[in-house]
Amino acid sequence: MKRRNHITSIIFPTSIVIYGLLFFVLSPTASAAGSLTSCNNTSVPVKIKIWVNGVEGQTLEGQSATFSVKIPKTADEQDKQSAVLPNPSNCCSSLSSQLSGSTALAPRGDCDYLTKAKMAQSGGAAGLVVISDSEDIVEMSCSEKTALDISIPVVMISKLGGEALNKSLLGGGTVELLLYAPESPTLDPSAAFLWLMAIATVVCASLWSEITKIEESNERYNELSPKPDEENEIIEMSTMSAVIFVITASTFLVLLYLFMSSWFIWVLIVFFCIGAVEGMHTCLVSLIKSKCKSCGQKTVKVPLFGTTTVMSLLVLLFCVAFATFWVWTRKESYAWVGQDILGIFLIIAVLQLAQIPNIKVATVLLCCAFMYDIFWVFISPLFFHDSVMISVAKGDSSSGESIPMVLRFPRLFDPWGGYGVLGFGDILFPGLLLSFTVRYDKAKKRTWKDGYFLWLAIGYACGLLLTYLGLYLMDGHGQPALLYLVPCTLGTCIILGLVRGELKDLWTYNANESKQTIGEESA
């Protein structure tokens, strides 16, 4: 990468690390009850409502077996069933007593799942709930290629949920269960909010230098105003650095997938917070200075950091407190608000720090990112157990930790809750191109209509719409957003350049040469 200014502050190395991390992100049912099933039925998430001694308690979550019959979508479609402990408890051999239409509870292990289901059904059970030996709920499958005569629902729940049921039954209580499998909507209003949030972020980040531009003032004020120690550092990407970056990102993604754990995610959280605090501080300081010319004149000496303005120090303390509060409450229902605020400020700061000089570099970077996204979402299951990108975006299921490098919005009408997510990379990479068009339009003195930025912003909005259309057509399967965003942004820029006869200039554009030419003309 080519540096325009001498790097002396701590923001440079930290922001580079964060910038590298930010690339990541973020059905048919079985046959009807009473009919034959097979081993390749669709496994669906299941809710289990519980009543103990007639009092409704917590609702557990589980997963149906691939050989289970269809489970009703709503709780109104069936009656409660008594839960019982079979004999033998593992359901691996013929039961010594009939279960008389009750739901059997059996621990995982000792025999395969299909055998447990057959034994429970032959004993008269109306259903089977398998208790996992950990908090992870695995898919219960089998290898039979012929039709199976399984006519009961078979579901797995976590170890903790099973222990609670066993405790109630062993204590002499009456436990009743009701199983149902509500479907999640393919699209939720969260998609619309994420769409608006992403567009606002990329537009705001691209225009940030204009938004925070300090208005011209009289010479006396300029003389009295404290001058910054040095200008902001700018990292100008080259074609080689673009390729190396994507290769490095792929390596890091694989490491995340292979060694996903709570401590690994904690490392990401720490880096995220460091970068977000720096980004938030930079953005707020520049915004305050642009709106309040008298602010930032009083200085104070801080140990280890030297002299800084009082305003900058207060803003830094606020940013640190904000990030600390988010970390402390990151698992609360409202934590997504803090994560999105920190993420948006970080994206804005990164797009001020990193720039592409022309369309040549943009083409290399975005085409590499285009192939990267497609490979790790759609093609990686051929080489790994599942989609690497989607697995990493889900985080560590055992600890409930998730990677913070995504924008989130709660799914409002999903019975399973959860969040709609959009990876930072889906904003950063197109954002680099949109930021370039802002600088290009300004250098060429273009209006909104005659420039490139407005049309690329519209292209970005259309690309996100196509992403959510793909999500709908593929029944909610995670989509590589850059598959749609790159053609709609880079493609729009290239087509406009061809039509206007400016593609060669866009391809080889050099901002430094343009500034020098303008300076010579002025002289």
N, C-alpha and C positions, 0 to 999 in steps of 0.2 A: 504494500500500500504506500502511496505517496503522501507525505505530510506537508502541509502548507506552512505550518507554524511550528516553532520549537515547543516541545512538550515538557512542561515542568510541574504540572499539577497531578494529583492522585487520580483525577477523574478519567484520565486516558486509559491506563491499564485495566481499571475496574470496569469501565464501560465496554471495553473490548471483550472481556470475559462474558459480561452480561449479554452483549450483542450476539455472541456465539451461541449462548444458551437459548436465546429467544426464538430460534427458528422452529422449536417444537410446539408443537401443540401439546386434545384436547380433545304378521306372519301367519302363515297357514297353521291351523291347529290340527291336533290328532283326530282320529276317527271318533264317531259318536259313541256314547256309552253303550255297552252291551254288544258292540260289533268287534270284529277281529282287529287286532293291532299288529304292528310290526316294529322292528328295532330301529327304524329310521323315521319315526314320528318326530314332530317338532317338540323340542324341550322348551317350556315356557316358564316364566317366573310366576310364582303362586303366593297368594296371601292365605294365612291360616288364622281365622278368628277363634278365640279361645274363651270358654266359659268355665269357671271353677266354682262348683257348688251353686250354679245358677247365676253367678255374677260375672259379667263380661270383663275380661282382662285385656292384656296386651294382644296385639296382632303380630304374628311372626311372618317372616318371609322365607320362601323356599323355592325349589326348582323341581319341575316335574321330570320324570324319566322319559327317555326316548320311546319306551314301549308302553307308557301310560295311556289310558283312554283320555278323551277330551274332558277337560275340567271346565265347568260353567264359568262364564265371564263375569257374572254378578253374583253377589251373595243371596239374592232373592230367588235364584233358580234351584235351590236345594235346601234340604233340612239338615239340622245339626246331627252329628253322629258321636256316640260315646267313644272315648279313647280308652283302650285297654292294653295291658302288657301281656303278650302271648306267652305260651309255654311250649317249647323252649323260647327264650326271649329273643334269640337271634333269627328266628323264623327260617332256619336252614333245614329243618326236617318236619315231618308231619306233626301238626299241633295236637296236643293231648286233649284239648277242649275246643268246642265250637265258639266262634267269636260273635255269632248271631247279629250280623249287620253292623258291628262296631268297627272303628278304625284302629288298626294295630300299630303299636310303636315298637320299632326294632332298631338296635344299634347297627352301624355299618361294620362289615367284616365277617369273617368265617365262611362265607359263601358269596356267590355272585348275586347281583341285584335281581336278576330275572328269577332265580330260585326262590328268593325271599317273597317276591310277588306271587309266584305260583303257590307256595305254601300258605300264604295269608289268604289267598282267594279260595283255596280248597278248604280252609278252616272256616269259611263263611264270612270273612272280613269284608266290609264295604269299602275299605281303603287301606293303604299302607303308608306310614310316615317313617322314613329312614332317618336316624339321627347320625349326623356326621361325627367323626372323631376329632374334629377341629372346627374353627370358625369359618373355614372355607367350605363352600357348597359346590361340589363337583357335579358334572353331568353324569347321570346314571344311564349307561348304554348297555347294549348287548350285541351279539354277533349273529343271531338267528336270521337266516335269509328267507324263511318261510313265515306265513302268517301265524300270529300268536293268539291264543285264546285267553287274553288278559282283559277282564271287563271291569277292573277297579282302578281308581286313580292311585298313582305311586309318586310320592313327593319326598325330597330330602330337605331337612332343616339343619341349622347349625348346632354345634355341641351345646352352646349356652342355652338355646331355646329348648333343646331336648332335656337338659338337666332340670329346667323349670317344670316341664310337664311330668317328668318322672317323680320329682319331689312332691308334686300335688297328688299323684296317684298313690305313691307309697305312703303318704300321710293319711290315706283313707278318704280323700276327697273325690268328688265326681267331676270328671273333666269331659267337656264336649268340644268338638272341633267342627269347623265349617270351612271347606276349601273352595276357593274361587280364584280365577286367573284373569284379572282385569287387563285390558290391552292399553298400551300407551299410544297416544296419537302420534302419527308419523311427524307431523309438524305442530308446533305449539306457538302461541304468541311470543314466546321467548325468542323465536327466530326473527321476528320483526324488530324487536328491541335490539338484538345483537346486530342486525343489519344496519339500523340507524346509528348505533354506537360505533360500528366500524367505519361507516362513511364519515361521520362527524370527526372521528379520530384522525383518519388519513387526510381529510381536508384541512383540519386544524393544524396538524403537524406540518403539512406542506406549506401552509401560509403563516407559520408561527413567527418567522422573522419579520413579516409584514405586520402581524398583529402586535408584536412587542417593539416595533420600531419607534425610537424616540423622535418626537417631532423636532423640526428645526427651531432653534431659539436664538436669542440675541447673543452677541459675542461675549458680553460681560458674563452671562450665565455660564457659557461654555468654558470661560477661563476659570471661574470659581468652582465649577463642578469637579469633583475628584475623578481622575481618569482611571480606568481599569488597569490593573497591572499588565495585562496582555490580552490579546484578542482570544476568542474561543478557538480551540483547536478544531481543525477540520481534517477528517480522514477521507482521502479520495481513493476509491477503489479502482483497481486495474483488472484486466481480464484474467490474469493469472491468479490474483488474490480471490476473485469470485469463484474460480474452480476449486482452489484450495479450501475455501470456506465451506463449500457444499460437501466436499470429501470429509472434512473434519466434522461437520455436522452429522453426516451419516455414521461415522465412527462413534461419536458420542451417543447417538440414538441407540445404536446396538448395545453399547455398554449399559445404557439405562434399562433396556429391555432385559438383558441377561442378568443384571445385578440389581434389579428393582427392589428396594427395601426402604424402610422408614428413615434410616440414617442417610441414605443416598438422597432422598427427597429433602431431608433437612439441609443438606449441602446446597441444593437448588434454592431452597427458601432463603438461606442466608445470602447467597449471591443476588437473588431477586431483590431482597430488601436493601442491600447495599446500593445496587443500581437504581432502584426506585427512589431511595432517599436522595441520591445525587441528582436524578432526573427531576424529581419534584422540587428540590431546592433550586436548581438552575431555572426551571420554568417559572416558579413563583417569583424569584428575584427579578428576572427579566420583565415579568408582567408588572410587578409593582413599580419598577423603575420607569417603565414606559407610561404609566398612569400618574405617577407622583414624582415630579422632577426634584423636589426637595428631600425626598427620602434617600437614604443610603449615603448621607454626607458625614454623619457622625461615626467615628471609628473607635475601636477598642482593641487592645492587645490581648490575645488569647494564647496561653501557654501551649507550646508544641505546634501551633498553627500560625503564629505571627499576628500581624495586624489585619483586621477585617472590619467591616461596617457592623454597627449594632443591628441594623435591619437584617443583614445576611445571617448573623448569628441567631437572631430570634426565629427566623424562618427555618434555619437548620434544626433548631431544637423542636420546633413544631413538626417538621418532617420525620425526625427520629421518633417522636412520641406517637405520631400517626402510624408509622410502620410497626412499632412495638405493640401498639394496641391491636393492630390487625393480626400479628403473629399470635398474640395471647388469645384472641377470639376467633381464630381462623376456621374453627369447626362449628361456629354458631350459624344460625340461619341467615343472619344479616351480613356475614363476613364477605360475601361476594361484592358488596358495595365498595368496601375498602380495597379489595384486590383489584377491582376494575379501575378505581381512581389511581392507585399506585401504578398499575400497568399502563394506563393511558399516558400518564406523565413520563414514564420510562420510554414509551414508544416515541413520544414527541422529542425527548432529549436525544435519543439514538438517531433520529432522522435529522437532527441539527448537527450531530457529530459526524455521521457517515454520509458521504455523497458519491454519486456516480458522475463522471465528467461528460459522458455522451451516450448515445443510443447503442454504440458498439458494446460497451461494458454492460449496459442494461440488458442487451440481448443475451450475452453469455450468462450473466447471473440469473436472469429469469428463466431461461431455457433449462439451465442446470437445476434450478429450484422446481421447475415444472416436472422434469423427469424424476427428481428426488421424491416429490410428493406422491406421484403416481406409483412409483416402485414400492415405497414403504407402506402405502395403504392397500393397494390392490394386488401387487405381485409378491410381496414378502411372505404371504401365507404359503406360497409354494416351497419356500426354503425354511420357514420357521413354523411353529405350531399355529400361529394366528397372525393377524395384521399387527406388525410391530408398532406403527404409528398410533393406532387406536389403543393398543395395550398400554403404551407409555402414557397416553393422554388420560387413561383411567386411573393411573397411579397405583399405589400399593393397597390392595383390597384388605389385607390382614390388619393393617394399622389404620385404615381409613384416610391416609394421607394422599394428597394428589399434587401434581406439579402445578406451580402457580403461574406458569407462563401462558396463561389463557385468559381471555375475557369470558366472564360467566354471567348467566342470567337464569333465575329459577324457572323451571317448566311449570307454568301456572295450572294447567289442566291435566297433568299427568298423575294418575293415581299412585305411581311409584315415586313421585317427586323427582329429584335430580335437577340437573342444570343443562341448558344449552351452552355450548362452548365454541369459541373461535380462537385458534392459535395466534400468537403474536406474529409469527412468520407470514400469515395471510394478510396482515396489515403492513408489516415492515417492508417486504419485498416490493409489492406494488407501490408502496409509499415512497421508496427510493426513486422510482421512475416519475411519480407525480411531483415530487420535490424538484427533480431536475427540470421538468417542464415549467414550473413556476419561475425558476432562475432563467431559463431560456426565454420565456415570454417577456420577462422583465428586461433582459439584455437587448432583446429585439424590439422593445417598446410595443408589444402586441396588446390588443384589447382582449376582453374575455372571449368575444366571439371569434376573433381571428387567431387566438392563441391555441395552445394545446391542452392546458391544464383542465379547463372546463369539460372538454370532451373525454379526457381520460378519467375524470372523476365520475362522469356519467357511465363510462365503460366499466369502472370498478363497481358501481352500484348494480349494473346489469349482471356482471360476473358473479356477484354474491347471490343475486336472485337465481341465477342458473345453478349455483351450488345447492341452494335449498330445494330447487326443483329436482335435482338429481337425488337429494336425500329422500324426497317424497317418492320418486319413481323406484328407488331401490329399497323401499320399506324401512327407512331409517338407518341403513348401513352408512357408516362414517364416510364422508366424501373428502377427497383431496382438493381443497378449495382452489389451489393454484392451477389445477386442471382447467378451471373456468376463468380465473382472474387473469392469468397471463395472456391468453388470446384476446380478452376484452380490454386490456390496458396496453400491452406492448403491441398487439395487433392493430389496435386503433391508432396508436402513435405512428406506426410504420405506414399504414394506409393513408393517413392524413399527410405524412411527409411526402409520399409518392404523388398524391393528388396535387399538392402545393409546390412540388418540385424542390423540396427542401431536405429530402432524405439524406443526401450526401453531407449537407451541413450538420444535420442532427447526428450523423454517424461519426463524424470527425470533429465535432465541436470541442473547442478548448476555451474555457471561461477566461483563463489568464491572458490568452492571446487577444480575446475580444476586449478585455479591459485595457490592454496596452494600446490597441488600435483606437479605441475611443479616446484614450488620454492623448495620443498623438494628434488626433483630429481636433481636440479641444485646444491644444497648444497652437 
